[in-house]
Amino acid sequence: MEDNVELNCEVIGKPTPEIQWWGIEGNDSEVMSQLYDGARQQRVKINSSYNIDAKSSIKITNLSIEDTGTYECRASNDPDRNDLQKRPKIKWIRSQATLIVIEHPIIVTNPPILESGDILTETTLRCNLTNPPSSIEGHVWQKDGLDIPDTSDKATSTIMEYKLSAVDAKHSGAYSCHYFTTPAVNNTIHVKALPGVSSDKKSEYGNEGDVGVLTCKSSGYPLVENWMWSRLSAGGVQELIVNGTKKFQIKSSVNKTELRIHPLTIDADQGNYICNATNEIGTRGETLHLRVRGRFAALWPFLGIVAEVIVLVAIIFIYEKRRKPDEISDDDEQGSAPLKSNASMNHKDKNVRQRNSN
């Protein structure tokens, strides 16, 4: 019920035949009447075209139980086909289609809408199907159009249940219960919560004079409608940051926002910043800390390394300087012994020569 249906008919003949639509309403198979464009309170729309062949379609909108019945496409190219006083030489060609209109099955959802303000702990989503269009061959739960793991079954029950461990941004979304019938039917439960706001870095660093970038992301359902940035003053007051003023630039999408500050200064820009995300349920924010380093702050680690190298070289130099005199004196003592030994050897050689001469 309340749907639309369209029937099409195509006929080939020479000369080109005329197409008419007739209908048998309800269970009374003896009553058939011709259907015209605009019939049944303007719910019948007929569109025909005649070229080499004949084409026609009939569309019935906002179907009701009374539209159930048999519909005929009739075609004829007899010149006397519409003369009620003459018997047509050529019979009307007929093609029939049966239309059965069934009542929409009713799926009662409990609750129809669930908001985080209603309940924060475990809760159960429930669907109950009445007047199923056919036998039930199974079920499955979906979240945001995707099957939820381990929820598909082949049971025939008209009741479906799904437990939520919490009602928050992580578990929010459009949950739908699907019944495996012919045709398949489903209904949706909207679980709504405050936005989930997060940042990859709770603390961001920037150098003086450079561009500072702070980023926040959102999750959950409904989607974020508005982003706002503010700075927390020393007195704890949130000072609203307006896009395009002074040195602030804000770029936002549905699930992300970015604050750019240029140029950074230590005194004016260092501190805590808050990004606030708002959806139809409410507002939630996240605090980020921005640290601004001096322009030459990046050189200090390098200078420290250079200083360590200089100190190490100085220590090695002093050590070598003090150790060198001791090594020279030791070498002199070691060199005197071989000289004494050589003199002794020469004396012995002289004695040997004297004995030989004798």
Protein Blocks (a to p, Z undefined) as FASTA:
>chain_A
ZZacdddddddddddddddddddehjblkbccdddehiahhlaccdddddfbccddddde
hiafklgccddddddfbfklmmmkbccfbdcdddddddddddddddddddfbdcfklpmc
dcddddddehifbdcfbdcddeehiacehkaccbfbfbdcdddfbdcfklgccddddddd
ddddddddddddddddddfblbdcddehiacddddddedjdddfbdcdddddfkopacdd
dehiajaccdddfkbccdddddddfklmgccdddddddfkbccddddddddddfklmmmm
mmmmmmmmmmmmmmmmmmmmmmmmmmmmmmmmmmmmmmmmmmmmmmmmmmmmmmmmZZ
